[in-house]
Amino acid sequence: MRHRNLNYLKKTKKILILGSTGSIGVSVLKVIDRFPDRFEIVGLTAFNNLDLLHQQIKKYCPPYAAVGAHSISALKAALGA
């Protein structure tokens, strides 16, 4: 029996989550929470739910976050930027 090289499982995967405040994005974050050694969140995006995005940014500290143009000022104020 031939063994597969499983080294790829040991590497951290960099993840950008589009729509992190939606139902699928929230579910993805729950999976990532179960395997924190396998994933690094490098970005989060949201359109309207700034309160949840703010909580996610504080928890995961991604280097990048994006919102709809109409929400930029509100997010900056929430983050103190």
C-alpha positions in Angstrom: 0.0 0.0 0.0 1.4 3.4 -1.0 1.2 6.2 1.6 0.2 9.6 0.5 2.3 12.6 1.5 0.1 14.4 4.1 2.5 17.3 4.7 0.0 19.6 3.0 -2.3 19.1 6.0 0.3 20.5 8.3 0.6 23.8 6.5 -1.6 26.7 7.5 -4.1 27.7 4.9 -4.6 31.5 4.4 -8.4 32.2 4.2 -10.3 35.3 3.0 -14.0 35.1 3.8 -16.3 37.0 1.6 -19.5 37.7 3.4 -18.2 36.7 6.9 -21.4 38.0 8.6 -23.8 35.9 6.5 -24.9 32.4 7.4 -22.3 30.6 5.3 -19.5 33.0 6.5 -20.5 32.4 10.2 -20.5 28.6 9.6 -17.0 28.8 8.0 -15.7 30.7 11.0 -17.1 28.0 13.3 -15.2 25.3 11.4 -12.0 27.4 11.5 -12.5 27.8 15.3 -12.4 24.0 15.5 -9.1 23.8 13.6 -7.1 27.0 14.5 -3.8 25.4 13.7 -4.8 24.8 10.1 -6.2 28.2 9.1 -5.1 31.8 9.2 -7.8 34.4 8.5 -6.3 37.1 6.3 -9.4 39.0 5.5 -13.1 39.4 6.3 -15.8 41.2 4.3 -19.4 42.3 5.0 -22.0 44.5 3.5 -24.4 45.6 6.2 -23.8 43.8 9.6 -21.1 46.0 10.9 -21.6 45.0 14.6 -20.9 41.4 13.8 -18.0 42.3 11.5 -16.5 44.4 14.3 -16.7 41.4 16.7 -15.1 39.2 14.1 -12.3 41.7 13.5 -11.6 41.9 17.2 -11.6 38.1 17.5 -9.6 37.1 14.5 -7.4 40.2 13.9 -7.2 39.9 10.1 -4.8 42.2 8.3 -7.6 43.1 5.9 -11.3 43.9 6.2 -13.7 45.4 3.7 -17.2 46.7 3.7 -19.6 48.3 1.3 -18.7 51.9 0.5 -21.7 53.2 2.5 -20.4 51.5 5.7 -16.7 52.6 5.7 -17.2 55.6 8.1 -19.2 53.6 10.6 -16.7 50.7 10.7 -13.8 53.1 11.1 -15.6 54.8 14.0 -16.3 51.4 15.6 -12.7 50.3 15.3 -11.4 53.7 16.5 -9.4 54.2 13.3 
